[in-house]
């Protein structure tokens, strides 16, 4: 049979083939001698062996396989054994794929397939192949189908070339949008692994000395462990493999277990689940930089197409990784620059030579009231058209043209309508653009304006103070001169003495006002808080100003809707607030006019209002009437003067009580209104009653209220706090000395103690430590009530044993919440 195959090549016709077939020894052939063959088989074989195209013939029940010389390369190592063997034996590995085709031919139907993929075993390894072929049935003399013949062409190389081109296109598209080197490595490895149907693809980067490589990212089939982040010695996979890799040679290992280069290191390959391996090194400038490694879990013969595909991807991947890392470095540098720019307190903007905005920092966007998308990449004058012809625009044009730095301050109306002042500094850049720094100086401008106004008010105040002091000095001086002459009768002496006394009292009042407002504005006033009713405040304030009203024949109309409405405050200071407002109304209201005083309360505030029919004020003055040294304009001969301190004192005292004060006036000559709002005590009392047991109504049926001990060396402060707590239903004991307070606490064991820190003899922290150390009072709730409010003071108090730290003046709502959680000491000991 081998002779037939060798000698049939080049024969001119089928007669020559038949003659040659008859001369061969067919005794060992399963088909018998050609003389016994039916004419149809002889004709088919003759056609096959004489064809220049790969052909084969299958005949008989077992489909015995006969083929021509052109088919031998397709068989590979299976030739010549395959000649005359059953079809399904020869191609057992692809037989399941061929059964439908064979069945079609044997059912007397032809079949045609183009680029059919088949995994064939031809050289001891499985290969992916593609074929285009046609099958046709063979009949015997009786017309029965006895076999088939096939003409085919292997299209593997063409299909692989097309698939390689498609792969490279898909790889380029996949890598193009990626900005991360790790993402590029994984994406390319996954595409290559799926395209070549391997189990593992790894990208290794070699260290500077060329001894080890690290795996940044890899791809593997499901079920295999990843290698990303691992470092390997290059020689661990075979010194010969390492040498070839450093030389830039592609290393194709069909079976690491038997290859002489790797057999001694088979365990290294087995550890990563690889039997066949393909390594494509990348050498630049004589140095091994990286390599691409493919791995199969079974022996595999690497085709030229696979090697070419891996080699092309290795180059492309290295370029993509190098580019991605360069971009990453640029982005990191840009981000570092942006972080620096975003951390500065000034706005920053970079403008190109064509006025395109290239970069803006976070502060710049905030000041401009715009987002990056609204600014970056747009022309500066399109974003801020209103700036171009203003001071900033002129500065930018000058710097752009003259290439000399400059600065300017200008006013700018923001989109919300507010006026803002900016300082802008502009510098030329090397590429012809402009870089600008701008800062919002509105606060500085406003502060400067306020300082100027305050300085002006101060000058006016000093002039008025001089006037106010000279006024009483003149009659005092005249009376003194009269007394010095000594020729006065008793009536004149008494009159002179009365003048001196009256004017001294007036001067004393002026000095007292100065001292009072100074103490309040510097926070040196301590409020003696206690419950005060609206009726008390109104009555005592009226009593103080009644002589002024009577002297000016003014009519005071009083309406108190809620006389029992109470606030927690300093009685004297609240009376002073209302008296100042009434006095101010009397001072600026003509004689014989009416002044109204109203007191009412809502759910949360006591509201006091004073309305007059006086000179009124311009709307602009109502915003500053409570500022220090502010006065309405008055004539030089006005007798009811003053220093402009009263309303400033009112505002500070009201705010010390947690309240607010406001001024309203329709305009000059239309009178003024002043309204004060002070927090009511009722919400506190209600909160206390809802969350705290009152006397005789203790929680869980207890007969006695909570027992409290207050220790404070400020007698008034201790007494006031004690009275307030008693009003809320507690049993309160008060001590002003720390030794007596400690002794009383150990003796009576109250449920909670409110201790001042700044006590003489023994401070509150030491007292707390001693109470905690004694078993009788160790469970007592300790509350620090102190003027020391720094964080370090709070930590020191808590470390000393205090449970709570409250700063004077005490927030009664907060104290109520603290006491609501106190468990009576006796009950706690029982538990």
QUIPERA-V402194 format. One record per backbone hydrogen bond with DSSP energy under -0.5 kcal/mol. NH is the residue of the N-H (numbers start at 1). CO is the residue of the C=O. If there is no record, write none. Layout:
BEGIN
nh = {NH	NH}
co = {CO	CO}
END
This chain:
BEGIN
nh = {5	6	7	8	11	17	18	19	20	21	22	23	23	24	24	26	29	32	36	37	41	42	43	44	45	46	47	48	49	50	51	51	56	57	58	59	60	63	64	65	66	66	68	71	72	74	75	76	77	78	79	82	83	84	85	87	87	89	90	91	92	94	95	97	98	98	99	102	103	104	105	106	107	108	109	111	113	116	118	120	120	122	122	123	127	129	129	131	132	133	134	135	136	138	140	143	146	146	147	148	149	150	151	152	153	155	155	156	159	160	161	162	163	164	165	166	167	168	169	170	171	172	173	174	175	176	177	178	184	185	186	187	188	189	190	191	192	193	194	195	196	197	198	199	200	201	202	203	204	204	205	206	206	207	210	213	214	215	216	216	219	221	224	229	230	232	234	236	237	238	242	243	244	245	246	247	248	249	251	252	253	253	254	256	258	259	262	263	265	266	268	269	270	271	272	272	273	274	275	276	277	278	279	280	280	281	282	283	284	287	289	289	290	291	292	293	294	295	296	300	302	303	307	308	309	310	311	312	313	314	315	316	317	318	319	320	321	322	323	324	325	326	327	328	329	330	331	332	333	334	335	336	337	338	339	340	341	342	343	344	344	347	349	350	351	351	352	355	357	358	358	359	361	365	366	367	368	369	369	370	374	375	375	376	377	378	380	382	383	384	387	388	388	390	393	394	395	396	397	398	399	400	401	402	403	406	408	410	412	414	414	417	420	422	423	424	424	425	426	427	429	432	434	435	436	437	438	439	441	441	442	445	446	447	448	449	450	451	452	453	454	455	456	457	458	459	460	461	462	463	464	465	466	467	468	469	470	471	472	473	474	475	476	477	478	479	480	481	482	483	484	485	486	493	494	495	496	497	498	499	500	501	502	503	504	505	506	507	508	509	510	511	512	513	514	515	516	517	518	519	520	521	522	523	524	525	527	529	530	532	534	535	537	538	539	540	541	542	543	544	545	546	548	549	550	551	552	553	554	555	556	557	557	558	559	561	561	562	565	567	568	569	569	571	571	574	575	576	577	578	579	580	581	582	583	584	585	586	587	588	589	592	593	595	596	597	598	599	600	602	606	607	607	608	608	609	610	611	612	613	615	621	622	622	623	623	624	625	627	629	630	630	638	641	649	650	651	652	653	654	655	656	657	657	658	659	660	662	664	667	669	670	671	673	674	675	676	677	678	680	681	684	685	686	687	688	689	690	691	692	694	697	698	701	702	708	708	709	710	711	712	715	718	719	720	721	722	723	724	725	726	727	728	729	730	731	732	733	735	741	742	743	744	745	746	747	748	749	751	752	753	754	755	755	756	759	762	764	767	768	769	770	771	772	773	774	777	778	780	781	782	783	784	785	785	786	786	789	794	795	796	797	798	799	800	801	801	802	803	804	806	808	812	815	816	817	818	819	820	821	821	822	828	829	830	831}
co = {1	2	3	4	8	13	14	15	16	17	18	19	20	20	21	24	26	29	33	34	38	38	39	40	41	42	43	44	45	46	47	48	150	66	148	64	146	60	59	85	57	64	55	68	69	71	71	72	122	75	76	78	80	65	82	62	63	86	86	87	89	91	91	94	94	95	95	98	99	100	101	102	103	105	104	135	133	131	129	118	127	120	125	125	120	118	127	116	153	113	151	111	149	147	144	140	138	144	138	58	136	56	134	54	132	130	153	130	155	156	157	158	159	160	161	162	163	164	165	166	167	168	169	170	171	172	173	175	180	181	182	183	184	185	186	187	188	189	190	191	192	193	193	295	295	219	293	217	202	291	214	204	289	212	207	232	205	230	203	214	201	199	221	215	227	213	211	233	234	235	238	239	240	241	242	243	245	244	279	250	251	277	252	275	255	255	259	259	262	263	265	265	266	267	268	269	270	269	296	296	253	294	251	278	292	279	290	281	287	284	282	287	282	204	280	202	278	200	276	254	300	301	303	304	305	306	307	308	309	310	311	312	313	314	315	316	317	318	319	320	321	322	323	324	325	326	327	328	329	330	331	332	333	334	335	336	337	338	339	340	341	438	436	359	349	434	356	352	378	350	356	350	348	361	362	363	364	365	366	365	371	371	372	372	357	375	355	379	379	380	384	384	385	387	387	390	391	392	393	394	395	396	397	398	399	426	424	422	420	412	418	414	412	410	439	408	422	437	406	435	433	429	351	427	349	425	347	423	421	439	421	441	442	443	444	445	446	447	448	449	450	451	452	453	454	455	456	457	458	459	460	461	462	463	464	465	466	467	468	469	470	471	472	473	474	475	476	477	478	479	480	481	482	489	490	491	492	493	494	495	496	497	498	499	500	501	502	503	504	505	506	507	508	509	510	511	512	513	514	515	516	517	518	520	519	519	525	527	569	567	565	563	533	534	535	536	537	538	539	540	541	542	545	545	546	547	548	550	549	593	554	555	595	556	597	559	599	599	562	532	679	530	567	528	569	570	571	572	573	574	575	576	577	578	579	580	581	582	583	584	586	552	590	555	611	557	609	559	607	605	678	600	605	606	676	598	674	596	672	594	588	618	618	619	619	620	621	621	624	644	627	644	635	639	645	646	647	648	649	650	651	652	653	654	655	654	677	675	673	671	615	667	614	664	610	662	608	660	606	604	566	681	681	682	683	684	685	686	687	688	697	694	702	698	699	706	731	752	733	754	735	713	714	715	716	717	718	719	720	721	722	723	724	726	725	706	730	708	710	737	738	739	740	741	742	743	744	745	707	707	781	709	753	783	711	757	760	757	763	764	765	766	767	768	769	770	774	774	777	751	780	753	804	755	783	784	806	787	790	791	792	793	794	795	796	797	798	797	782	782	784	786	810	811	812	813	814	815	816	817	818	819	824	825	826	827}
END
